[in-house]
Amino acid sequence: MSFKRKQFIGLGLTTLFLFLLLFVILMMVNVMRENMLEIVQDRYSKVNEATEIRQEFYEADRMLLNVISYGEEMDAQLLASSLEESHRTIESGMIDLERSINTENGMDIFNQLRASYDSYLEMEQDIIQLMNDGNEAQVASSYSNELENRDRLLQLLADFKDHQEGLMNESLTSATNTYNQLLIFIISAVSIAIILIIGVTIWVIRSTSRSINSITKGINDIDYNELSKIPRLEVETQDEIGDIAKAFNYMAGSLEDYNKKEKKYTAEITEQNWIQSTSADIIGAYSRFITVDELASYFIKKLTPVAGADLGIFYLKKENGEDILYKQVAAVAGERNSAGRDAFAPGEGLIGQTVLDKKITQIRDIPDNYRTITTGLGEFQPRSIVMAPILMNDEVVAVIELAGLQYFTNAQIKLIEEVTETLGIAITNIAGRMEIVRLLQESQAQTEELQTQSEELQTQSEELQAQSEEMQTQAEELRIINEQLEERTKDAELKSEELLTAKEELEEKAKELTLSSKYKSEFLANMSHELRTPLNSILLLSEMLEEDPDQVLTEEQKEFSRVIHTSGQDLLNLINDILDLSKVEVGKLEIKFEEVYITDFADRIKLHFAQMAKHKGLDFTVSSNDDIPMLMHTDEMRLQQVVKNLLSNAFKFTEEGSVTVLLEKAKREEYALLPMAEHASNWLKIIVSDTGIGIAPDKQKMIFEAFQQADGATMRKYGGTGLGLSITREFANLLGGTCKVERSVEGEGSSFALIIPSLPGGMPATMEELKAEEEAASALELENSLSNEHVQETNNVREPVEKPELTKDLKDKTVIVVDDDNRNIFALKNALEKEGMNVITASNGLQCLDTLMSQDQVDIVLMDIMMPVMDGYETMKRIRGLEQHHDVPIIALTAKAMKGDREKCIEAGASDYISKPLKLDQLLSVMRVWIAK
């Protein structure tokens, strides 16, 4: 189940329960409302109506009683009119009351009331009739007879009122009970909802954290000194974290293959170096010998052991007229007669066939009964025999035969081929020189004979004698000079051929190295893209959950989101550290020297780490001496990264006490031995001290190696990859300085010293660096953008191409998000919709163009680069060629940040460029800038 689906399930269950809870609450509130309406509108109106009827009855009765009791004079017609008006009001009220009665008991009371009232009306009619007749004496009697009915009528009105008030009390009690039940239900339902939400959240967080912990453990288990076997991540979840594990396993397999190829290539280079050095050692001695026999003896004695042979013979070509024989002139491991044949003719045996074939012959697995094949070694039975002809102008001038108890390796065969290629030239040169010596000896003999004759004729030609001796001396000098010049010429030609061959081999190896570097760069860039793409959605979604603008998450849930975000950021930092270290190791990190004001630099460092010191309860001070140089010329970005690495380590390994930074002018003896000592006069020394755990003396050098820590055990207390100090040392060297342990005592703390020079003209290039640059022009080069990504993530600052003032917000703006990864689309869409934006998505460039053509208003486009069908570069070029929306701001987003990609995006039509993983605040800031234009 994917991480996104888990979140949707948790949100869906929570929403469903809340809807059910709301439905039940509304039903119970509606019941309470009906009870209250019954109390207010029904019961209260009936009580009020009964009260009004009683009041009117009192008025009419009092009027009649005044006439009867007090003898008030009133016309019968006027009295009838007044009573009729009162009874009309009473009758109307009783009709309304009758309509609203909805209980049997109430209706019984009302019927009795109606009967009593009708009887009372009859009494009034009788009294009015008596008054009209003038029989006033009967009026009082008639009224007295009806007093009991009158009292009963009043009592029925009171009973009806009490009955309605009782019903009101029952409705009020029912409403109170409903309210109490609703209150209990709400408390219970909210408790269940909280438990359900917490349970679902813990389920999502635990499943995600378990997978991330598995990935972290797998990465920490990597032995970076032995990459031939990298452990695989065993994450079986079908979500974004599972995709990261698959990408890591794919990367591990690629690294293992690359490691095998690198070892194979190293073995080949080592083998080639051994062949060249050994052959150069043997060939370099050719010029020291003046006879072929001496050369042959030296050669066979030198070659036999280094070629892995146990026996060796050197055969030299001898011509006697038309007969050609190859005679043994040197041997190893025995006297000449016991080492093998004394001579052989071309075509005689396998060694003779070698002369005719003019190529090396190798024999393996010689049987015990080996007798029929004739070799120069006679009946010797080795396991392997090699016979190599020595050629000069396609003529075999000599043959060597080597035998060993083991098989000859390919390297040993190549060595034999290498040394025999120039041996023919050496043999011919020495033979030529020997011929010259022979002719010289003959000349000397003739000269002696002439000298004898000259002595006999000395008396006759003393002048001729003197001239002859002078000419002889000059001839001797000329001969010696000629021989020296000839020898030097041949040596120069031989060395030229060797250098040309070596140059061609170096060029070939450089091409192979360049191709290997290209594959490695592409691999690192692709792996960066594959790892950063899922990390982008994890970091964005966890950051959105952590911010929680709707305030629907608990503090514990926010903490879980922060753990996810921190774990993803740690994984991203580990990837960046590995890529940075690879770049530093090949020496291709770009250094930009600029003016750095030390006081401002110190203030920024103090501000950056003040909150961390406060959080850990440590004293943190940044101080400087009065004699420090106020202005330094160096790379401020790299200097800041070095100091931050040192301070991060100091705070990590310090539980209590203090962390201090001291800036002072470096002393001459502290930088006298550094390479830039003669190129800079101003040197700055930054000392970072802490009262932490300290470093053992035997580990103070080891901690500067890659992936090494002072506490390197499996159960170590402090985390980290061990790359920080390694990168710190390399950056210090690139700045022309050094970083070292100034002082450290276990249990008391440590002090690290960074010493750097001020180089206004930048880093001077030495002769050795210029030569190395020229020879390695085609060698390893990692992409510069990997470092730029890391710097952006470290500083959390990125400025757009231009900075117009912000004048508009993102609300109600339309944005097109173009990305082939649904995870990135989901994260960006949710984030931008929370800003009030109208979000339109497209999975490739072609869909983006179709969407643009169908929309009248588009405010900005977020464009991924690597997409199927049509990539981001081509899409941006086509957008800029449209008549409509050709000037819409386009922000390029990509996780594959190769060298020159930013310039390439701007050239293709992008307004700005941001590398993944994205930081939401940074993206929103850049969007506001471009929408405001």
Phi, psi and omega in degrees: 000133184285160179299322180293318181295321177301317180295319179296319179298313179299317179293321181295315179298317180297316181295318180300315181295321179295321177296316177299316179299317180296321181297313180296319181297318180296321178298315183290323177295324179296321176298316178298320181297317180297319178298318181291321178297322178297320179294312189283310189275321187269297186295317183293322181294322179294317178299318181294319180295317178297322179295318180295319178299317180296322181294315179296321179297320178299318182296314181294319181294322180293322179297316180291323182292325179294322180292321184280316189278318188255359175069025178299136181277125180209136180294139182299323180293319178294320178297317180296322180294316181295316180293323180297321179296317179295316181291333176296319178295318180296320182295319178298318179295322182288326176296315178297320182293322180295320179295327187269353181287129182231018177232151182293318180296320179296322181292324177299314180298319182294321179298317177297320179297318181297318180296316179297320182292319178297320178297322180293323180295320178298320178298317180296320179297321178295317180297317180295323179293318178297322180292321178295327181279351180081014180262075185284338180293328179280346182296308182297323179294318179296321180293321181296323179295336184261003182298319181297318178295322179298314180295321179296322178298315180295323180293322179295321176298318179294319179296319179298318178297316180296322179299315180294321178295324176297317177298323177298317179296322178295319178296321179295319177297319179297318179296321179296317178297319178297320178297316180296318178296320179297318180298315179296319180296317180298315180298316180294316182294318179296320178299314179297320180298317179298315179298318179297314180298316179297318180297314180296318181297315179298322177300314180295313184294317182297316180297321180289315181297322180299319180292318180295319178298322177297319178295315181299317179296319179298319180291320180292337180280357182289131172267101186286352174274345180223094184264009179286341179219102182255131180294147180265153178275129181258070177248114186261002182290143180264063180220192182299323180292324174298323177296322177298317180297317178297317178297321179294317179298322176296318178297320180298316178298319180295320178295322178296316178297317180296322180295319178296316179296322180294319178296319179297317180295321178297319178296320179295318179296317179298317178297317180294321178296319179297317179297314183293317181293318180293316180294322178296323179295318181287313183294326182297340182270355183302319187288351183278347187258148182247352175233152180292323180298318178296317178299315181297317180297315179297315185298312184290326179289326180282320186285322187305308181290320184290335178274002177080020180262158177253337178228147179207142179225143178244120179252130181247140181290131176233130181247134176227087186072236178271348179279135179237126176230150175248109186259147179286124180243346179202149180209160177234140178074053174142163174290166184300319184287335182261353183273339180163195181293154180277326182199162176205159180257158177303131181088356181271108181073183180295323180292327175289324177294329177299323178297319181288321181285335180059037176211161184291136177244132180234133180240132179235161176050062179285127182290163181294326182268030182292108180222330190282334179269125183267128176231170179294345181266003175069239185265012179292139186241074175280177177273335183210140181228137176235129177239121186237124175280148177250116189256149171215112183056047178063026178233132181280112181262344180196164177222137173245145178230126181238141178228142181219158178277352177237163178290144175283134179279167178297323179297319180293323177295317178297322178297317179298317178297320183296314185282335181278344180296321182259355181294326179299319178297317181296317179297317180296319180296315181293320177299320177298316179295322178296322177296319177298318179298318179298315178296323177296319178296318176298319178298320179294321177297317177296323179296319178297320178297317177295326179295320177298315178296323180295324179294322179294328181258016184301323181292337183268330185219066178296323180294318177297324179297314180297318179296321179297317179296320179295315178298322179296318179297315179296320179297320179296317180297316179298320179297315181297316179298319180296317178297318179297316179296318180296317180295317179296320179298316180293319177298319179296318178297319180296315180293324178297317178297319179296316180295320179298317178296316180297321180296316179298320179294318179296319179297320179295316179295324179296321177297317179298320180293321177297316179298318178298319179296321179297314179299319181294318180297314179298319180297313181296320180294316179295318178295322176300318179295314184294327181277323184285331182299306176292329178296327181300313181291323179297313182293318181295313183293319179293325177294320178294319177296323181293320180292320174048065183297332181275357178056048180254351181259151175280168178298324179294320178293321175297321178296319176301318179296320178295324178296316178298314181296318180294319179296317177296320179294322177298318177298319178296317179297322179297318177298315181296321180297317180296317179293318178298318181296320177299319181292319180295321184297327180272000173072029183247024179278129184282128180246126181241112181274133180209173181285133179231119177274118190294321181297316177296320179299316180295321179296320180295320178298316181296317180295323184293322186255003182296317181294322178297318179296319179295320181295320181271355179073035181250150172281131182228121180229146173234116183228164180212151176279163183288337187266009182288149176292128183285336182231126178239146175254103181202181177273102185297323182296314179291322178298316179296321180294321179296312182295322178295322177298316180296316180291324178298317177296319182299314180291326182293320185264012181241118179268327180209158180111233187210162172230127184233151175234125180238127177251125181214167178280131182289143178278157184301317183291343180280336180236011184299326184268000181280153184300329184267015184299324182270355184255353182218143179256333179260124179231138181247138178241124178246121182249121177252115185241151178214169178247040185272216189281342181076174183229134178295147181302324183283356180244005184287337175270326184296328186293343179273357176276154182295137176064028179242143175222155177296322176257080188263012183286164179295325181261037183292156183278324186254140181275192179115162183263345182083018180263340188302307182290329177297313178294323178301313180297318181295319178296320178299318178296320179295331177279359178091007183240212181206162175227132185211168175276115181283315180199141177203131177229128180301129179087350183245333179132179183221158174225124176252138182245129174248122182241121181226152178264165171262116185240089181300326181268009183083184182286117178290142181267124177278168180298322181293322180292321179297318180294318180295324178297321182291320182285333185251032183297331182256013187273197188303136174209112176274158184293136180292337186290338179299318178293321180298320177303312184296321179295321179298318182289331180287316185274340182054034180225132174210126181261142175288177182299318176233162184232068172289156181292147180284124181234348184228155177260179182269350185297137178065014175271153182255127180233140174254120178259116183249111182200140180272358181257114182297332180294317178294320179298316180299313182295313181294320182297314179297317182294317183286326177294329176293337176275001179087017183270154173269114188255127175242133185247153175213141185266353176202176185294325181294317176297325179297316179297316178299318180296317180298319182293334182267355183252136177277328184229116173229123185270331184196155180232130173258114191245118170283155184266306184273105181216154175285172177068296178215122184280178185292324181299308182296321180297316181295322178297318181291324178298317180294343178267357180282154174285323178258139178066020180291340180253016180292137178297134179236124177251119181279131179237128178205151176261352178256090185265085178275165179299131178084000182295323179299312179296323180294321178294315180298319179295324180287345178127003180289142175279328180205176189215129177226133179266150177274155358293141183280148168255124190300316180298319180296315180297314181297322179297315180295320179296318178299321180300312186283328176290330181286344183291000000 
